[in-house]
């Protein structure tokens, strides 16, 4: 539905985002309307809906891309000050944490897709590289997930000893390695392959299986196990 630039209180009741939410529920509101409710107010010349539309347009109307914007980028949008920027970042972070929330039962890994679904909410939007491991028991249930290191946009330092220490302390039967490529390229680099082999050799000595190494790049991933190189 197209809205003219006007004060929301002058709209018909059935067109106002808050009233629509109260009467019809959240599922009946557009992304723009939900964002407008979160903003609470617009500017002197634009309604909250107009401002919400500008925010979404800055992210190509893609909520996934919106989640990648930082406070400085949000503040470049006319009408978004520090308070509104922080509010938006907080809401987006709550959305990520909801996705990450685990049920009382330990998640079980049956495929590389399961690993992607578990760690993508953590790694998918990051502008820098991070290296994580999943620690599994004999039933392939995730006992713990741990960040090993954080680096820059093109790499991060990985210490095999830290990985093994975490695995041994949690009595791991197997581990899965995972890191992200902010560039969007899922293909493993030569250093990626070498560190995977190094960790695998060290883990085998401790009778711990390295089951896979997943590279997450935006909405896609690469699995060493699926590609037969692990």
C-alpha positions as CSV (number, residue, x, y, z in Angstrom):
1,X,0.0,0.0,0.0
2,X,1.4,3.4,-0.9
3,X,1.3,6.2,1.7
4,X,1.5,9.9,1.1
5,X,3.9,11.9,3.2
6,X,1.6,13.0,6.0
7,X,1.1,12.8,9.7
8,X,0.0,9.2,10.6
9,X,-2.6,10.5,13.1
10,X,-4.5,12.0,10.1
11,X,-4.8,8.7,8.4
12,X,-7.9,6.5,8.5
13,X,-7.8,4.3,11.6
14,X,-7.6,1.1,9.5
15,X,-4.5,2.4,7.8
16,X,-2.5,3.3,10.8
17,X,0.3,0.7,11.5
18,X,-0.4,0.5,15.3
19,X,-4.1,0.1,14.9
20,X,-3.6,-2.5,12.1
21,X,-1.4,-4.5,14.5
22,X,-3.9,-4.4,17.3
23,X,-6.8,-5.4,15.1
24,X,-5.2,-7.8,12.7
25,X,-1.9,-9.0,14.3
26,X,1.8,-8.6,13.3
27,X,1.5,-11.0,10.3
28,X,-0.7,-8.6,8.4
29,X,1.8,-5.7,8.5
30,X,4.4,-5.0,5.9
31,X,8.1,-4.7,6.9
32,X,7.7,-0.9,6.4
33,X,4.8,-0.8,8.8
34,X,6.5,-2.9,11.5
35,X,9.6,-0.8,11.2
36,X,7.5,2.4,11.5
37,X,6.0,1.1,14.8
38,X,9.5,0.4,16.1
39,X,10.7,3.9,15.1
40,X,7.7,5.5,16.9
41,X,8.0,8.8,15.1
42,X,9.2,10.4,11.9
43,X,10.6,13.8,11.1
44,X,9.1,17.2,10.5
45,X,8.5,16.5,6.9
46,X,8.1,12.7,6.9
47,X,6.0,10.2,8.8
48,X,7.4,7.2,10.6
49,X,6.3,5.1,7.6
50,X,8.1,7.4,5.2
51,X,11.3,7.1,7.4
52,X,10.9,3.3,7.6
53,X,10.6,3.2,3.8
54,X,13.9,5.2,3.4
55,X,15.7,2.9,5.8
56,X,14.6,-0.2,3.9
57,X,15.5,1.4,0.6
58,X,19.0,2.0,1.9
59,X,19.3,-1.8,2.3
60,X,17.7,-2.6,-1.0
61,X,14.5,-3.6,0.8
62,X,16.3,-6.6,2.2
63,X,16.1,-7.3,5.9
64,X,19.1,-9.5,5.7
65,X,21.1,-6.6,4.3
66,X,19.6,-4.2,6.8
67,X,21.1,-6.4,9.5
68,X,24.6,-5.7,8.2
69,X,24.3,-1.9,8.6
70,X,26.2,-0.4,11.5
71,X,25.3,2.7,13.6
72,X,27.3,5.1,11.4
73,X,25.6,3.9,8.2
74,X,22.1,4.2,9.8
75,X,22.9,7.7,11.0
76,X,23.6,8.7,7.4
77,X,19.9,8.3,6.7
78,X,18.1,11.7,7.2
79,X,15.9,11.5,10.3
80,X,18.0,8.8,12.0
81,X,19.9,10.0,15.0
82,X,21.9,8.0,17.5
83,X,18.9,7.0,19.6
84,X,16.9,5.6,16.7
85,X,20.0,3.9,15.3
86,X,20.7,2.2,18.6
87,X,17.1,1.1,18.8
88,X,17.2,-0.4,15.4
89,X,20.5,-2.2,16.1
90,X,19.0,-3.6,19.4
91,X,15.9,-4.9,17.6
92,X,18.0,-6.6,14.9
93,X,20.2,-8.2,17.5
94,X,17.2,-9.5,19.4
95,X,16.0,-11.1,16.1
96,X,19.4,-12.7,15.7
97,X,19.4,-14.0,19.3
98,X,15.9,-15.4,18.9
99,X,17.1,-17.4,15.8
100,X,20.1,-18.6,17.8
101,X,18.1,-19.7,20.8
102,X,18.2,-23.4,21.4
103,X,15.6,-25.7,22.7
104,X,16.1,-27.6,25.9
105,X,17.2,-30.6,23.9
106,X,20.7,-30.4,22.4
107,X,20.6,-29.9,18.7
108,X,21.8,-32.9,16.6
109,X,23.9,-32.5,13.6
110,X,22.9,-34.8,10.7
111,X,24.3,-32.8,7.8
112,X,26.3,-29.7,6.8
113,X,23.0,-27.8,6.4
114,X,22.4,-28.3,10.1
115,X,25.7,-26.7,10.9
116,X,24.9,-23.8,8.6
117,X,21.5,-23.3,10.2
118,X,23.0,-23.2,13.6
119,X,25.9,-20.9,12.9
120,X,24.7,-18.7,10.1
121,X,22.8,-16.4,12.5
122,X,26.1,-15.8,14.3
123,X,28.5,-15.5,11.3
124,X,26.4,-14.6,8.3
125,X,26.3,-10.8,8.8
126,X,29.8,-10.2,10.2
127,X,32.1,-7.7,8.4
128,X,35.1,-9.6,9.8
129,X,36.2,-13.2,10.0
130,X,35.6,-15.4,13.1
131,X,36.5,-19.0,13.6
132,X,34.2,-21.3,15.7
133,X,34.0,-24.9,16.6
134,X,31.0,-27.1,17.5
135,X,31.8,-29.8,20.1
136,X,29.8,-33.0,19.6
137,X,29.1,-36.1,21.7
138,X,28.9,-39.6,20.4
139,X,25.3,-39.0,19.3
140,X,26.4,-36.0,17.2
141,X,24.6,-33.7,19.6
142,X,26.1,-30.3,20.1
143,X,27.5,-30.0,23.6
144,X,28.9,-26.6,23.0
145,X,29.7,-24.0,20.4
146,X,32.8,-21.8,20.9
147,X,34.4,-18.9,19.2
148,X,38.1,-19.6,18.8
149,X,39.3,-16.3,17.3
150,X,38.3,-13.1,15.7
151,X,40.2,-11.3,12.9
152,X,39.9,-8.8,10.1
153,X,38.1,-8.9,6.8
154,X,40.5,-11.3,5.1
155,X,41.6,-13.7,7.9
156,X,41.9,-14.7,11.5
157,X,44.6,-16.4,13.5
158,X,43.7,-20.0,14.5
159,X,45.5,-21.8,17.3
160,X,45.2,-25.6,17.2
161,X,46.1,-25.9,20.9
162,X,43.1,-23.7,21.9
163,X,40.8,-25.8,19.7
164,X,42.0,-29.1,21.2
165,X,41.9,-27.7,24.8
166,X,38.2,-26.8,24.3
167,X,37.4,-30.1,22.8
168,X,39.2,-32.1,25.6
169,X,37.7,-30.1,28.4
170,X,34.2,-30.8,27.0
171,X,35.0,-34.5,26.4
172,X,34.3,-34.2,22.7
173,X,33.8,-37.2,20.5
174,X,33.9,-35.0,17.4
175,X,34.3,-31.4,16.4
176,X,33.1,-29.3,13.4
177,X,35.2,-26.3,12.3
178,X,33.5,-23.2,11.0
179,X,34.5,-19.8,9.8
180,X,33.0,-17.1,7.6
181,X,34.2,-15.2,4.5
182,X,32.9,-11.6,4.6
183,X,33.8,-11.4,0.9
184,X,30.9,-13.6,0.0
185,X,33.2,-16.2,-1.7
186,X,32.6,-19.7,-0.2
187,X,35.7,-21.3,-1.8
188,X,38.4,-22.4,0.7
189,X,41.8,-20.7,0.4
190,X,45.0,-22.7,0.6
191,X,45.5,-21.5,4.2
192,X,42.0,-22.8,5.0
193,X,42.9,-26.2,3.6
194,X,46.2,-26.4,5.4
195,X,44.8,-25.4,8.8
196,X,42.1,-28.0,8.4
197,X,44.6,-30.7,7.8
198,X,46.7,-29.5,10.7
199,X,43.7,-29.6,13.1
200,X,42.6,-32.9,11.8
201,X,46.0,-34.5,12.4
202,X,46.3,-33.1,15.9
203,X,42.7,-34.2,16.8
204,X,43.2,-37.7,15.5
205,X,46.1,-38.1,17.9
206,X,43.7,-37.3,20.7
207,X,41.0,-39.6,19.2
208,X,38.7,-36.8,18.4
209,X,37.1,-36.8,14.9
210,X,37.1,-33.6,12.8
211,X,33.7,-34.2,11.1
212,X,33.6,-31.2,8.8
213,X,34.8,-27.6,8.1
214,X,32.1,-25.2,7.0
215,X,32.7,-21.9,5.4
216,X,29.8,-19.5,5.6
217,X,29.6,-16.6,3.1
218,X,26.4,-14.6,3.3
219,X,23.5,-17.0,2.6
220,X,25.7,-19.8,1.2
221,X,28.2,-22.2,2.6
222,X,31.0,-24.7,1.6
223,X,31.4,-28.0,3.3
224,X,34.8,-29.8,3.3
225,X,33.1,-33.1,4.0
226,X,30.5,-32.7,1.3
227,X,33.2,-31.9,-1.2
228,X,35.2,-34.9,-0.2
229,X,38.4,-33.1,0.9
230,X,38.2,-34.0,4.6
